[in-house]
Amino acid sequence: MSAPQLYFRQLLSGRDFAPNDPIARQMVNFVYAIGDRSTGETLLVDPAYAVNDLVDVVEADGMQVTGVLATHYHPDHVGGTMMGYTIEGISALLNRCQCPIHVQVDEAPWVQRTTGVSGTELVQHQSGDVVTVGGIEIVLLHTPGHTPGSQCFLVEGRLVSGDTLFLEGCGRTDLPGSNPEQMFSSLQMLAALPDDTIVFPGHMYSAPTSGSMAALREDNYVFKPRTQEAWMQWFGGAN
């Protein structure tokens, strides 16, 4: 049997990279590498904290970073200043790998302000756009709510959900750019994905590191409200 073409790795901050960074250990971010084994090309999803560590990990697998997919603008995902702490991110990555940074169009100005990268280094997308890495197609899904341009990535039955959807709960809707009504709509869109879609979240906020959409619809409390009115009664304030 031939080896699968899809290269897919889930990497945990403070363990698989940036092991000596206390903020990385505290925030338990996941970074993902999605690539094509046959061409050796890979994209990094939300590289932050120790970008050289991340590049070294994928290069040890014989892969080359050829781009970045950003779920949203928060510093623990793309770099910047948070809680008085500066987190390394895409601006540092560009010093090592000159590659496109794929963002949702509504998120572009937020990413620029947070990271300091120029607009010319960003590739802006609409929902439904497809980004290819080698022969692998990744569908971009605009899921506003946590931020205006939050996006998720669908590839071969896997959903990289960023901070839109966790295995338990969802992203906060009381931060700059958040919108609880939009979050309800985004979650309903994700809930319509096939049962066997495997969800890979942006943080390790639960013991499992992934779960099926069927299980999340059944067990995740954010799917309990069936209407936007009921959702707003539950989640209209701080998460």
N, C-alpha and C positions, 0 to 999 in steps of 0.2 A: 504494500500500500504506500502511495506517495505521501510525503509530508504535506500538511495543510499549507495553503498559500498565505493565509492570514497570520500575521504576527501580532499578538495582542498580549500586553503585559500590564498588570496592575501593581503600582509601586507605592509604598506607604512612607510618608514623611516621618523622619525620626527613626526609621528602622532600615528601609531599603536605600535611603539617601538622606543626607544631612543628619547622621546619627547623633552628632554632638551638639545639635541646635535645640535648645530647650523649647523655643517657640514651635519648631517643626514637630517636636514630640507632643506638645500640648494640643496643637491644632489638628493633628492626625489627618492631613490632606492626602488624598489619592492623586497621583499623577498616572496617566495612561500613555502607553506607547502603542500606536496602531500602524501597522505597516504591511509590506508585501515581501515575504521571504524570498521570492524568486528574483526581485530586483534589488533587495537590500535597502529599500527606502522606508522611512518611518516618520510619522508625525507624533509630536508630544502634545498631550492634552494638559493644559494648565501647569507648565513647568515653573516651579518656584522653590525658594530656599537655597538649593545648591544645584544650579543648573549644570555645572561641570560633572557632578556625580551622576546626574541623569544621562548626560551624553555618554559618559564612560560606560554606564550599564548597557545601553543599547549597542554601543560600539563593540563591547565584549561579546555581544550576540551576533556580530557580523553585520549590524545594521548601521545606516547613516541617517542622521536627522535632516529632513528636507523641508520641514515646516512645523507650524504650531497651530493647534486648535484651541481657542480660548472660550471657555464656557461663560465667563463674565469678568467684570473689571476688578473685583476685590483683590487686595494685595496678596492674600495667601494663595491666590490662583495665578496671578500674572506678575506679581512683584509690586513694590511700592512701600509706603509707610503706613503702619497700623499699630495702634497702641504705643506710639513712640518708638517703635522698632522698625528698622528698615529691612525689608524682605527682598532678596535677590529674585529676579524674574526674567521677563522676556528681553528687557534691555541688555542684561548681561549675556543672555543666550545669543543675541545678535552679534556680540563681540567675538563669539566662537563660531557660530554658524549663521551665515547670511541666508536667511530663508523667510518666506512669507508668513505673516501672522494672520490667521483667518478669524475674523470677528463678525458678529451680527451687526448690521448697519446702525441700529439704534444704540449699540454699545460702544461704537468707535470713539466718540468724544470722551467718554468716561475712561476708556482704556488709555487714551493719550494723556489725559490729566493725571491719572494714577501712576503711570509708568514712565512718562516722559518720552515715549517713542513718538516718531513723527507719523503723520497720516500716510506718507508714502510707503511706510513699512507695513501698513495694514491692508489686507484684502477684505473688503466689506461684502457681506452676504445677506440675502433674503432667505426666509424660511423655505425649505424645499430644495435649496441649492445642493449640489453634489460636489464634494471635493474628492479627487482621486489621488491615491498614493500607490504608485505602480499600477497594478490592475485592480486594486481594491477600491470600491466605491463607498463613501461615507456620506450619509444624508444628514443635512443640518436642519434641526427643528427649532424654530423660535419659540421659546417658552418664557415670556415675560412674567414678572411677578416678584421674584427675588430682586432682580434688577431689570431695567427697561429692555436690555438686549440679551438677557440670559438665553443660552441655547444648549441643546442636547445633541448628541451624535449617535446615529443609528448605523450599525455596521454588522451585517451577517447575523442578525438576530440578537445582537448585543446593543443595549442602550446605555451610553455614558451620560449620566443625568446631571452632573455638576451639583449645584446647590438647589436645583429645582425640586428634586425628589430624592429623599433618603430612604433607606429600608424601613426606618421608623421616623415618621414626620416628613417635613419639607423645609425649604429654606425660609428664613425670616422675612416678614413682610412689613417690618417697621423701620427699615433702614433707608437712607437716601436713594431714591429711584425705585423703591419697592411699591407694589400695588396689590393688595389682597384680592381684588376682583379679578385682575389678570391672572393671579396665581391659580384661582379656582378654574378658570378656563384652560390654563396650561395643563393642570393636573388631569382634567377631564380628557384632554387630547391624548396625553400619555396613557391614561387608563384604557383607551380604545386600541392600544397596540395588542398584538397577539399574545395569548396566554403564556406562550413559551419564550417570550422575549426576556432576556436576562438583564436585569438592571444593575449597573455598576455606578455607585454614587461618588460624590466629590469628597466625602469625609467618611472615616470609619467611626460612625456614631453608634454602631451596634456590633455584636460579635460576628455575625456573618458578614462577609465582604461583598456578597452579591445575592440576588434573589430573583425569582421569576415574577413577571408582572401579575400572573394569576394569584400568587401568594400575597403580593403587596396589596392587590385590590381587596383581598379577604382580610388581611391582618393590619395594614397601615391605617391608623385612625384618620389620616387626612382624606381618605376616600369614604368615610362614613356619611358626611353631609351629601345629600343628593341634589340639592338646589343651591344656587348662589346665595339666596337669602339665608338658608340654614348655615352655609359655610361662613358668611359674614358674622353670624351670631357667635360662631365658634372661634373664628380666626381673624376677625376684623381689627383686633387690637394687636398688641405685641405677641409674637410667637414665643 
